[in-house]
Amino acid sequence: MESRNYIGGEWMTPTAGELVVPNPSNTQETVGLVHLSAKEDVLQAGDAAVAALSKWTSMTPGARGEVLLKAAQLLEARAEEVAHLASSEMGKPITEMKGEVKRGINLLRYYAAEGVRAFGSVIPASQQQVLQYTKRVPLGVVGLITPWNFPIAIPIWKLAPALICGNTIVWKPAENASLSATALTQVLVDAGLPAGVLNTVIGQGSVVGQALMDEVPLDAVSFTGSTQTGLKVGEQAARRNIKYQTEMGGKNAAVVLADANLDIAVPAVVSGAFTSAGQKCTATSRVIVEAGIYNRFVAALRDAVNELYVGSALDQKSYLGPVASAAQFEKVSAFVDVALREANEVAQARLQVNPASGYYVAPLVVDGVGVQHPLVQEEVFGPLMTLLPVRDFDEAIAVCNDTVYGLSASVFTENLHAGMRFLDEAQAGMVRVNLETSGVEYQAPFGGMKMSSSHTREQGQAALDFYSQTKTCAVYYG
């Protein structure tokens, strides 16, 4: 397969360069070819989005919802094909990727239904014979910059609410999710999206992303990716006085208290840390364990890690597959080297494949480092878990909050008082009791505190707030 741009209702092959896409599970196999765009392609996409805005905005929300509903039906019909492509491109196990595609289908249906729901309120006026009310109106042209780790779900949870609110879009997907982005764009095109409403531009952030932020006449931008890049996006957006949303890094903690049910806690911690090879912004990377249960927890965790099946993304038995790319492998391997050199190895899973055949990193659990160690403070974005023993609940909360990030956090306890205290005191945008840190339902707000977010939320009704603006109307009829 080859990637293509979709601009102004036309499929185009950009000519600024090419990238061969190896299969992360077997780098001897080629999945496809990515064609890279130049700045001129981005500007053309911006012009197309501007030109299409009035037509899309003038359609009723219900009519826009019909397009999203059709897209959901088409994606469901192509679910196996899309999941296979995405797993081959970025290495997420096929069983997980099928679940991600299902999430995308649900998101499209959820936002399609918003086309026939109320989106304003009537407000009493101080003057007689005046009708005063609010309504939600589009922002205009929205730029979307999406990552590679959720190549289907994250683009949809930005695209769908942006579209139902009446915006047109210039979308820059991650380079190593470009084949999946092409397939997803085809679904929306086949669903009847008018020309110019969605413009997909494939390319490097230094070219496409920069031109998008500097020169395209945007009214808003939504970004998911690294904190370093997200801060730059926010700075550029603020300088232009456009609405912006950045979802960035996480260093998520699971707290295991002495009264925790280990039959619940251990599988949840393992899943939070190691599914998707730890490549989730909500992944569990710090596990804070009360001293009274530490040895029992470690023994149960070691048994669970020893049973993990690490194999090809297309192997139905794989609990996790490879990391997504050579660059990701190099980054995560550097953290693993630090862990093996400076920490104590608690457990490490065996690989069920030849490690040289792909970008495989064996899941690793370590302890023996302090709370300020890089393994505890820096986002790894790979299958590496650090254990931190603590004396009691108060120390657990202090360690949990001792990070610049604030995306997700969990506590495992049978004590209602402790669970409720954790929900109140943990400094994270998503807090949970007896559930893993990873994931949130598509109808619920998603986002973090501190350096994890620009303090807006995605998904659910919160996404509609971001992708629209409120107009207050008043009519004197006397």
ZAZA-233171 format. One record per residue (C-alpha): residue in three letters; y, z, x. Coordinates in steps of 0.05 Angstrom, whole numbers, padded with zeros to 5 digits, always signed. Layout:
N
ALAYZX
...
END
This chain:
478
MET+00000+00000+00000
GLU+00072-00012+00021
SER+00134+00026+00000
ARG+00192-00010-00033
ASN+00261+00006-00057
TYR+00278+00000-00130
ILE+00352-00015-00139
GLY+00389-00041-00200
GLY+00324-00058-00235
GLU+00296-00098-00177
TRP+00241-00083-00127
MET+00264-00095-00056
THR+00234-00089+00013
PRO+00285-00060+00062
THR+00285-00085+00133
ALA+00314-00029+00177
GLY+00247-00009+00206
GLU+00175+00007+00190
LEU+00129+00067+00194
VAL+00053+00063+00192
VAL+00025+00120+00149
PRO-00038+00150+00179
ASN-00085+00190+00135
PRO-00075+00263+00157
SER-00148+00277+00142
ASN-00170+00220+00188
THR-00115+00192+00232
GLN-00157+00131+00249
GLU-00146+00107+00177
THR-00081+00076+00154
VAL-00058+00092+00083
GLY+00000+00044+00081
LEU+00066+00020+00109
VAL+00135+00049+00097
HIS+00196+00003+00100
LEU+00259+00039+00121
SER+00328+00028+00090
ALA+00396+00018+00120
LYS+00462+00047+00097
GLU+00477-00016+00058
ASP+00416-00005+00015
VAL+00441+00064-00004
LEU+00510+00038-00022
GLN+00479-00016-00065
ALA+00438+00037-00101
GLY+00501+00078-00113
ASP+00536+00017-00143
ALA+00476+00004-00188
ALA+00476+00076-00213
VAL+00550+00073-00229
ALA+00542+00007-00266
ALA+00484+00034-00309
LEU+00517+00100-00327
SER+00554+00081-00391
LYS+00493+00047-00422
TRP+00446+00105-00408
THR+00496+00157-00429
SER+00509+00121-00495
MET+00436+00124-00514
THR+00418+00182-00559
PRO+00382+00240-00524
GLY+00323+00225-00569
ALA+00319+00154-00544
ARG+00321+00178-00472
GLY+00266+00227-00489
GLU+00223+00170-00514
VAL+00225+00139-00444
LEU+00204+00205-00412
LEU+00147+00213-00463
LYS+00123+00143-00447
ALA+00126+00160-00373
ALA+00083+00221-00386
GLN+00031+00178-00421
LEU+00030+00127-00365
LEU+00025+00180-00311
GLU-00033+00212-00348
ALA-00068+00144-00351
ARG-00057+00135-00276
ALA-00070+00207-00256
GLU-00132+00194-00214
GLU-00099+00136-00177
VAL-00034+00173-00163
ALA-00070+00236-00141
HIS-00115+00198-00094
LEU-00056+00162-00062
ALA-00015+00226-00054
SER-00074+00265-00024
SER-00087+00208+00025
GLU-00013+00205+00044
MET+00002+00279+00056
GLY-00064+00315+00059
LYS-00064+00362-00001
PRO-00135+00372-00027
ILE-00151+00325-00085
THR-00167+00381-00133
GLU-00098+00412-00120
MET-00064+00345-00124
LYS-00095+00330-00191
GLY-00065+00396-00215
GLU+00002+00375-00187
VAL+00000+00309-00225
LYS-00018+00347-00288
ARG+00043+00391-00276
GLY+00085+00328-00271
ILE+00058+00303-00337
ASN+00075+00369-00370
LEU+00146+00368-00341
LEU+00158+00299-00369
ARG+00134+00320-00438
TYR+00175+00385-00435
TYR+00240+00349-00420
ALA+00225+00292-00467
ALA+00226+00343-00523
GLU+00295+00366-00503
GLY+00322+00301-00530
VAL+00316+00327-00601
ARG+00336+00400-00589
ALA+00405+00431-00600
PHE+00450+00430-00539
GLY+00514+00465-00560
SER+00542+00520-00603
VAL+00595+00530-00656
ILE+00649+00580-00636
PRO+00695+00615-00687
ALA+00768+00592-00681
SER+00829+00638-00691
GLN+00864+00584-00732
GLN+00841+00566-00801
GLN+00811+00497-00815
VAL+00792+00487-00742
LEU+00721+00470-00722
GLN+00708+00492-00650
TYR+00644+00477-00614
THR+00612+00460-00547
LYS+00567+00404-00526
ARG+00529+00386-00462
VAL+00551+00322-00429
PRO+00524+00285-00367
LEU+00551+00297-00297
GLY+00547+00223-00279
VAL+00512+00197-00216
VAL+00464+00248-00186
GLY+00434+00245-00117
LEU+00363+00273-00109
ILE+00333+00290-00041
THR+00260+00311-00046
PRO+00208+00338+00004
TRP+00138+00316+00021
ASN+00098+00378+00003
PHE+00099+00366-00072
PRO+00106+00290-00074
ILE+00097+00286-00150
ALA+00118+00352-00182
ILE+00184+00365-00146
PRO+00212+00295-00157
ILE+00194+00300-00231
TRP+00224+00369-00240
LYS+00290+00339-00215
LEU+00285+00269-00246
ALA+00264+00289-00316
PRO+00321+00339-00332
ALA+00372+00295-00298
LEU+00351+00236-00340
ILE+00347+00272-00407
CYS+00418+00298-00395
GLY+00442+00226-00389
ASN+00454+00220-00314
THR+00437+00161-00270
ILE+00402+00173-00203
VAL+00398+00154-00130
TRP+00334+00184-00104
LYS+00317+00193-00031
PRO+00244+00217-00023
ALA+00216+00244+00042
GLU+00191+00191+00090
ASN+00120+00216+00089
ALA+00118+00217+00013
SER+00146+00147+00005
LEU+00082+00114-00020
SER+00075+00167-00074
ALA+00149+00158-00091
THR+00138+00083-00100
ALA+00080+00096-00147
LEU+00120+00147-00187
THR+00179+00100-00192
GLN+00133+00046-00219
VAL+00111+00094-00274
LEU+00183+00105-00296
VAL+00199+00031-00292
ASP+00138+00014-00335
ALA+00160+00067-00385
GLY+00222+00026-00400
LEU+00276+00060-00359
PRO+00337+00012-00360
ALA+00358-00023-00297
GLY+00401+00019-00251
VAL+00386+00086-00283
LEU+00337+00104-00227
ASN+00348+00077-00158
THR+00296+00096-00105
VAL+00316+00087-00033
ILE+00264+00098+00021
GLY+00286+00118+00091
GLN+00304+00171+00142
GLY+00349+00229+00126
SER+00395+00213+00184
VAL+00410+00145+00152
VAL+00395+00147+00077
GLY+00411+00220+00066
GLN+00474+00217+00107
ALA+00500+00155+00071
LEU+00482+00186+00004
MET+00522+00249+00019
ASP+00581+00214+00053
GLU+00594+00150+00015
VAL+00557+00143-00051
PRO+00603+00163-00110
LEU+00561+00223-00130
ASP+00578+00275-00183
ALA+00522+00322-00162
VAL+00465+00329-00113
SER+00399+00367-00116
PHE+00362+00380-00051
THR+00296+00413-00033
GLY+00278+00422+00040
SER+00294+00462+00102
THR+00348+00515+00103
GLN+00383+00481+00161
THR+00390+00415+00124
GLY+00404+00449+00058
LEU+00464+00485+00086
LYS+00492+00419+00111
VAL+00482+00387+00042
GLY+00518+00446+00010
GLU+00576+00441+00059
GLN+00584+00366+00048
ALA+00580+00374-00028
ALA+00632+00430-00028
ARG+00678+00386+00014
ARG+00672+00331-00038
ASN+00678+00381-00096
ILE+00613+00357-00128
LYS+00561+00402-00161
TYR+00503+00419-00116
GLN+00436+00453-00116
THR+00395+00470-00054
GLU+00326+00500-00054
MET+00308+00518+00017
GLY+00261+00563+00057
GLY+00221+00625+00043
LYS+00185+00681+00080
ASN+00147+00708+00021
ALA+00114+00776+00021
ALA+00054+00803-00017
VAL+00053+00879-00020
VAL-00015+00912-00028
LEU-00010+00984-00049
ALA-00065+01036-00039
ASP-00086+01033-00112
ALA-00092+00957-00114
ASN-00153+00924-00143
LEU-00179+00885-00083
ASP-00219+00839-00127
ILE-00152+00814-00153
ALA-00109+00823-00090
VAL-00152+00789-00038
PRO-00164+00722-00074
ALA-00090+00720-00094
VAL-00066+00732-00023
VAL-00114+00681+00006
SER-00093+00629-00046
GLY-00020+00644-00036
ALA-00026+00636+00039
PHE-00075+00580+00049
THR-00075+00530-00009
SER-00037+00467+00009
ALA-00049+00490+00081
GLY+00008+00540+00071
GLN+00058+00483+00061
LYS+00094+00513+00002
CYS+00162+00546+00003
THR+00130+00601-00040
ALA+00070+00610+00006
THR+00049+00681+00025
SER+00063+00690+00099
ARG+00074+00765+00103
VAL+00023+00814+00074
ILE+00049+00885+00072
VAL-00009+00935+00063
GLU-00005+01010+00050
ALA-00041+01048+00106
GLY-00091+01083+00060
ILE-00123+01017+00041
TYR-00111+00977+00105
ASN-00181+00977+00135
ARG-00215+00962+00069
PHE-00166+00906+00055
VAL-00176+00876+00124
ALA-00252+00877+00116
ALA-00248+00842+00048
LEU-00197+00792+00073
ARG-00239+00775+00134
ASP-00299+00761+00089
ALA-00256+00716+00044
VAL-00226+00677+00102
ASN-00295+00666+00133
GLU-00317+00631+00068
LEU-00259+00581+00066
TYR-00278+00508+00067
VAL-00229+00468+00109
GLY-00241+00393+00104
SER-00216+00325+00085
ALA-00164+00323+00029
LEU-00210+00277-00011
ASP-00270+00324-00004
GLN-00277+00360-00071
LYS-00303+00422-00035
SER-00240+00431+00008
TYR-00200+00494-00005
LEU-00148+00467+00042
GLY-00141+00403+00082
PRO-00098+00382+00141
VAL-00024+00393+00149
ALA+00017+00333+00129
SER+00038+00298+00193
ALA+00037+00297+00268
ALA+00105+00332+00270
GLN+00081+00386+00222
PHE+00018+00395+00264
GLU+00059+00405+00327
LYS+00105+00455+00294
VAL+00050+00497+00262
SER+00007+00494+00324
ALA+00065+00523+00364
PHE+00067+00584+00318
VAL-00009+00590+00322
ASP-00004+00592+00398
VAL+00047+00648+00393
ALA+00003+00686+00345
LEU-00059+00681+00389
ARG-00018+00701+00450
GLU+00026+00757+00422
ALA-00012+00785+00362
ASN-00082+00810+00346
GLU-00129+00761+00313
VAL-00157+00790+00248
ALA-00193+00729+00221
GLN-00195+00654+00231
ALA-00231+00604+00187
ARG-00279+00552+00214
LEU-00265+00478+00205
GLN-00317+00436+00169
VAL-00292+00373+00203
ASN-00279+00350+00274
PRO-00210+00381+00289
ALA-00191+00319+00329
SER-00202+00273+00270
GLY-00138+00295+00234
TYR-00081+00344+00231
TYR-00125+00405+00220
VAL-00101+00476+00231
ALA-00152+00531+00220
PRO-00126+00587+00174
LEU-00108+00647+00216
VAL-00094+00720+00200
VAL-00061+00766+00252
ASP-00030+00835+00258
GLY-00001+00878+00313
VAL+00070+00852+00314
GLY+00135+00885+00292
VAL+00178+00867+00232
GLN+00229+00830+00275
HIS+00177+00786+00310
PRO+00186+00711+00298
LEU+00119+00708+00262
VAL+00148+00756+00211
GLN+00219+00728+00207
GLU+00213+00652+00214
GLU+00184+00604+00164
VAL+00119+00575+00191
PHE+00101+00528+00134
GLY+00028+00528+00153
PRO-00037+00569+00144
LEU-00016+00631+00183
MET-00014+00701+00152
THR+00015+00763+00186
LEU-00008+00832+00164
LEU+00041+00891+00166
PRO+00015+00961+00154
VAL+00064+01011+00122
ARG+00063+01085+00104
ASP+00083+01082+00031
PHE+00117+01044-00025
ASP+00188+01057+00001
GLU+00172+01028+00069
ALA+00137+00969+00036
ILE+00199+00951-00003
ALA+00243+00958+00059
VAL+00198+00912+00099
CYS+00192+00863+00041
ASN+00268+00857+00037
ASP+00278+00853+00113
THR+00287+00778+00115
VAL+00343+00728+00107
TYR+00301+00693+00053
GLY+00290+00714-00019
LEU+00247+00664-00055
SER+00183+00697-00080
ALA+00148+00765-00074
SER+00088+00799-00104
VAL+00060+00869-00109
PHE-00012+00889-00123
THR-00020+00956-00157
GLU-00051+00990-00217
ASN+00010+01035-00224
LEU+00059+01012-00278
HIS+00116+01052-00248
ALA+00106+01021-00179
GLY+00101+00952-00208
MET+00165+00958-00248
ARG+00202+00988-00188
PHE+00180+00929-00147
LEU+00207+00880-00199
ASP+00273+00916-00196
GLU+00280+00927-00121
ALA+00248+00866-00088
GLN+00304+00818-00066
ALA+00273+00753-00089
GLY+00286+00703-00144
MET+00214+00705-00168
VAL+00177+00771-00169
ARG+00107+00783-00194
VAL+00056+00838-00205
ASN-00017+00826-00190
LEU-00004+00751-00181
GLU+00003+00709-00119
THR+00072+00692-00092
SER+00059+00617-00097
GLY+00078+00577-00158
VAL+00115+00587-00223
GLU+00102+00555-00290
TYR+00140+00491-00305
GLN+00177+00520-00365
ALA+00204+00579-00324
PRO+00265+00579-00277
PHE+00249+00567-00204
GLY+00294+00589-00147
GLY+00310+00642-00096
MET+00362+00692-00071
LYS+00396+00699-00004
MET+00384+00640+00043
SER+00329+00610-00001
SER+00376+00579-00052
SER+00447+00559-00070
HIS+00438+00608-00128
THR+00422+00557-00182
ARG+00354+00548-00214
GLU+00307+00489-00226
GLN+00257+00477-00282
GLY+00258+00505-00352
GLN+00323+00509-00390
ALA+00360+00526-00325
ALA+00352+00454-00301
LEU+00390+00429-00362
ASP+00448+00475-00343
PHE+00451+00444-00274
TYR+00446+00371-00294
SER+00500+00375-00347
GLN+00570+00402-00358
THR+00599+00437-00419
LYS+00654+00405-00460
THR+00691+00449-00510
CYS+00715+00411-00572
ALA+00762+00431-00628
VAL+00780+00393-00691
TYR+00836+00411-00739
TYR+00818+00384-00808
GLY+00873+00415-00851
END
